[in-house]
């Protein structure tokens, strides 16, 4: 969860950062398609655990190098406590829920449900961060809710959808809790963002993989499955978040949030093209309404603090 080092930049630099940001968001959107493909042979929790353990291994050398600098703050017991909680919420619970929900639901439906993470963060912020949404953001919450109603109406859920929706709800709430902890950790600015990301990811990923192996076992994974895991870990996680750190040095939080919101557009397109999922006119209207509503809410809660479920 990197913190922005936004600064005024030249127009060419801003254009370059915008192009990179759009590329990163597109990569994150492809994650959902790749996860759906990988779930055909890899159990959800084990799959998620393998992805983030491998990503953690890739990020660890860079985090250790940063933490080894004389100017770096020592990680206290209190900091470790926050990192453990953050890792369990953001990776063990949230990422496990993402993979499980995709095992039960179409990518388009899962995308809609997870877009409510932004709304949930706004509501949690009222109670725990004394951050009250503006009237404009309340309108965004109402619009996002209306979009979900339009998408699902009339309520006729195929078998397994109830489980997928329940798992998504658990994940959305755990992600919101992770945002609260993550804000507190990053606001102190005592640890480098990459150190926070690597430490919390390592803790949560190991727990997630262990739980996955105990509950679902460790299957025989073919070459395609390992290729998907490696790509998700190396490119869509380690490389993508390194690039995102770079663009946050140039683009403002609002600009990065708007670009991040385009993932709500990319996922349905990719799901229709590569997963043969169908989107009716009514569902498309609901997706657009929910997307616009969550984007309105998100403008106060930049994507760099909204959790990590790409």
N, C-alpha and C positions, 0 to 999 in steps of 0.2 A: 504494500500500500504506500506508494511513493508520495512524498509531499512535494508540492509544486515549487519550483524555483523560477517561476514565470518572471520574465523581464522583457522590456521593450526590445524589439528586434527589427532588423531590416525587412523589407517586403519579400525579397527572395528567400530569406531564412524562414519567414512565416509560411510562405507557399510550400517550401520543402517540408516543414514540420506538419502542415496540414495534410500533405500527400502521404507522409509516413503514418500519421494518425489514422487516416482512412484505410490504409493498408492493414494496420494492426487490428482495427475493428473488424475488417473483413476476415482476417485470420481467426479472430475470436468467434465470429459467426460460423465459420467452417467447423469449429470444434463440435458443435451440436450434431452436424451431419456425420462426422467421423466417430463420435461416441455412439450414435445410433447404429452405425455399421459394425463397430467393435463389439457391441452388446450381443451380436448374433453368436459369438463364440466365447465371450469373456463375461463372467458374472459382474454385476454392476459395482459392488463395493470393492471387490478385488481389482477391477479395472481402474476405478478412481484412485485407489491406494497406489497402484503401480505407476500411474501417471505422475502423481505428485511426489512420490518418493524419488523417482528419476529426475524430476524437475528440481527438487531440493538438492540432489547430488550435484547438479549442474551449477546451481547458484551458490552452493556452500563455499567454494574457493574464493569467490569474489567477496562474499560477506566476511569471511575470515580475514581477508586482506584489509578490508575497510576497518574491521574491529581491531585489527592489530596496530593501527596507527596510534602514535602517542597522544594525539588529540581526541581520540575516541573515548566516550564515557564507558566506565565499567558497568556491566549488567548486574544490577543489584537483585536481591531476593524478590523485592516487590516487582521489579521489571519482569523477572522470570515468571512470576505469578500471572502477570498480565499477558505475557507471551503464550503461556500454556493455555489460558482461557481463550485467547484469540485463536490459537491453533485448533483447539477442540471445536470451537464454534464455526470458524471460517472454513476449515478443511474437513475435519472428521464428520461434522454434522451437515454443513452446507453442501460440500462437494459430494458427499455420500448421497444426499437427497437429490442433487441434480442428476446424477447417474441413475439412481433408482427411478426417479420420475420419468426419465427418458426411456426406461425399460418398460413402462406401463402406458405412456402417453405419446402421441405424435409430437414431433419437434415443434410444430406451429403452436399447439395447445400449451406445451410446456413453456415456450417462449412467452406467451401471454401471461401465464400464471406467475412466472418469475419476474415479469416486469413490475409486479406489485411490490417488489423489494423496496423500490424507491418510495412508494406510498407508505409502506410499513415503517421505514426509517423515519419519515417525517412525523408519523404518529408517535413512535417511540421517543423522538426528540422532544416532544412536548412534555413527557413525564420525566425523562432522565437528563436532558440537556438544557431544559428551559428554552428551547428553540421553537417558537410558535410559527407555524406557516403563515404566510401572508394571505390576504383574500384571494389573490391571483392563484396561489398554490392550492388553496382550498377548492377553487374552481377546477384545477388540474386533477385533484383527488376525485372529485365528483365525476369529471369526464372519463377518467380511467375506469372508475367503477361502472359507469354506464356502458362503456365499451365492452367490459367483461360480461355484463348482462346480455347485451346484444349478441355477443359471440356464442354464448351457451344457450340462449333461449331458442326454442323451448327445451327445457331440461330433459334430455334423454341420453343417458350416459351408457356407452357400451361396457361390457364386462371388463373389469380391471381399471377402469377410469377412476372409480372412487378411491382405490388405493393410490393411484398416481397423484390425484388431487390432494389427498391427505399428506402424502410424502412431500409434495411441493409446498404445502402450507407450513409443514415443520421446517423445511429448508428456508423458506422466506423469513420466518420468525428467527431462526438461528442466525441467518445472515444479518438481519437487523440488529440482533444482539452483538454480533461481531463488529458491526459498524460503530456501535457505541463504545466498545472496548478499544477498537482501533483508533477512534478519534482521541480518546483519552491518552493512548500510548503515543500517538504522533504529535498531539498538541504540546506535549512536554519537550519535544525536539531534542531529547537526550540521546537517542539512538538513530543511526542512519536508516532511512526507509528500507534499503536493501537488507540490512541486518534484521529488521523487524519482519520483513517478508520471509526471509530464509529460515529464521528461527521458528516462527509460528508455523510455516509450511512443513518444516521437518517434524515438529511435534505432532501436528494434526495428521500428516500423511502416514507416519509410522503407526499411529493408532488406527487409522482408517484401514490400512493394509492388513494389520493384525486381525481386526474384527472381520474383514472380508474373508480372510483365509479360514478363520474359525467357523464362520457361519456358512460361507458359500464354497470354501475350498479353493485350491489352486489348480485350475484346469490346464490341460495341454493346450498351449497357445501356438497357433501356426505363424508362418512368416508374415502374413498380412496383419494379423493381430498385433504382433510385436512392432511392425512398421507403424501402425496407427498409434500405439502407445508411445513410441519414440518420437514421432512427429508432434503429438500433443504436448509431450513433456519438453522437448528441446525447442521447437519452433513456436508453437502456440502459447507456451508458458514462459520459458526462460528468455528466449529471444524477444518475444512480443512485449514482455514487461520491461525488458531493458530498453527497447525502442520507446515504450510509453514514458519511461523516465526521461528520455531524451527530449521528447516533444513537450513535456511539461515545463521544460526550461524556456520554451519559446511561446507556447500558446497559453492563454488564460484559462482558469478553471471553467468559466462559462463556455468558452470555445471548445475545450476538450470534452465537456459534458454533452454538448450538442452533437459533436462527431460521434461520441460513444453511443448516443441514442439511435444512430443509424443501424445499429445491430438489430433493432426491432424490425427493420425493413429487410435486411439481408437474410435473416434466418428463414422467414417464410419463403422467400424466393429460392434459396438453396434447398429447402425441404421439398418444394414442389418439383424442382429440376432433378435432384439426385435421389430423393427418397420416395418419389411418386405419391407424395401426400396431396390431398385435395383441399382447396380453400374456396368456399362458396362466397357469393357476393355479400351475404349477411355477415359471415365470419370476417371477411376482409374489412367491412365497415367497422366491426367491433375492434379489430386489430389496430386500425388507424386511429380510432377514438382513444383506445387505451394507450397507444404509443404517444400521441400528442399530449394526453393528460399526464403521463409519467414524465415526459420531457419537461413540462411546465414545472412539476414538483422538483425535478432533478436539478434545476438551475441553481437552487440554493445548496444542494448536496452533491458536489462534484463527483464524477465517476471514480476518482482516485480514492474516495473515502466510502464508496457505496458497496464495498465488499468485492469478492473475487469469485465469479462463477462463469468464467469465459471458457 
